[in-house]
Amino acid sequence: MTTQEILEAARAARSTLGLSSGEVRRAALLGMAEALCSPARQQAILEANAADLEAARGHISEVMLDRLALTPERINAMAKGIREVADLPDPVGKVLRRVERPNGLVIEKTAVPMGVIAIIYESRPNVTSDAAALAIKSGNACILRCGREAWRSANAIVTALREGLRANGLPETAVCLIEDTTHASANALMTAVGYVDLLIPRGGAGLIRACVENAKVPCIQTGTGICHIFVDASADAEEVCLVHRDIAAEFLPKLARRLGPDRTAKGLHPVELRLDPRAAAIIPGTPAGPADFDTEFLDYILAVKVVDSVEEAVGHIAVHSTGHSEAILTRDEAHAALFTVAVDSAAVYVNCSTRFTDGGEFGLGHFHPEAPRPWPHGAGRAVQLQVHHSRQRPDPLNRSIAKTFFRFFLTGRRGRTAACIFVLQGWTVFVIETLSDQNFENYFSVCAMMYFSFLHSVQK
């Protein structure tokens, strides 16, 4: 089918999906999971995946080959994810808010399907079933457009999923896979006004930027995954990007051994360490280049930096993070509290791996809750001011830092970020990172003025 024919087929299926009952959609999802696990379909998927791997070998990295690869265990895990989505509460028709006006008018905010959701993703076959399951659960038809390296695998998966849909009375075109893997099909989805109700790009920075700059349909702008782990001075950990100076001499040699010789001895690919000057003085590795702390490597590479304090770690993250996931490894409750309040990312962890950033782990279905950008579609070049109020929590961690905490993030026209942190308890005012141009003084003045205006209102 051509891309236009697929758009029309998905649009025709959306009404049936939107009007279907939660019971029917749940049964269809269970049928989709069962079809994935049937011996014939599983064999077809594995054969298609073997062809994808053979064609991709030598053209993509070992990490990407591992993401592309499917095994019976991985297919069973995909089916398990679909069953977990099936068992989630039905979101369609849920009343989110109800207001009764004095004149008797009742206003309800109700969750309804979007219609047709298009998902553009790269070479991870499991995303095919994850995205389809969430779309069907929420009463939406979906159009999937995968990377060319994974097309045979995705096509075999969609064939199995459609079997489950047909068996339960739902149109198979509720789950469509674009057959054209050139840029033309991606552009067609971005501009499919009247056919696509929501576009979700899930992939690298180039894909996301292309969608945001070219989309004429509503688009959710997700973030790339430059994630940080800060190893505090009191930590006992195995992974790292930022290491406190007080533990660096002890920790970094262990890290280098774990990620190098120990992995090689197990037949695994060693991890290349890209080191800032202070880390390079302790362990051997590749000197970190200017862009290494701003790169999502998608490979066995880890950038390592030594910092003097948790404040410096938070400042580094404010400048280099993509807002996806960050973690602190520490035994210091005050440092944990400061880190979780000050870091502005979609997921912030204490003594936990950032790999838990997964919808399945959160009980929401297997789709990453990647952080959207802080500005609306089309407003990326404007200077934005965000004020986030972190409400007081009834726990000693929050009380040990501040009763009230404000975060001010300013994004300049060239993408440089200033983060000004104000803590009301103790009248502390400090700047974590500054813009490297003359405009920062003006930005700081605005933040300071807002801070003292708020303080004045509190004292009243």
Secondary structure, DSSP 8 states (H G I E B T S, - for coil): --HHHHHHHHHHHHHHHHHS-HHHHHHHHHHHHHHHHSHHHHHHHHHHHHHHHHHHBTTB-HHHHHHH---HHHHHHHHHHHHHHHTS---TT-EEEEEE-TTS-EEEEE----SEEEEEE-S-THHHHHHHHHHHHTT-EEEEE--GGGHHHHHHHHHHHHHHHHHTT--GGGEEE-S--SHHHHHHHHT-TTT-SEEEEES-HHHHHHHHHH--S-B--------EEEE-TT---S--SEEEHHHHHHHHHHHHHHHTHHHHHTT----EEEE-HHHHTTS--EE--TTGGG----SSEEEEEEESSHHHHHHHHHHH--SSEEEEE-S-HHHHHHHHHH--SSEEEESS-GGG-STTTTTS-SS------SS-TT-TTS-EEEEEEE---SSHHHHTT-SSEEEEEEE-TTS-EEEEEEETGGGEEEEEE--SSTHHHHHHHHHHHHHHHHHHHHH-
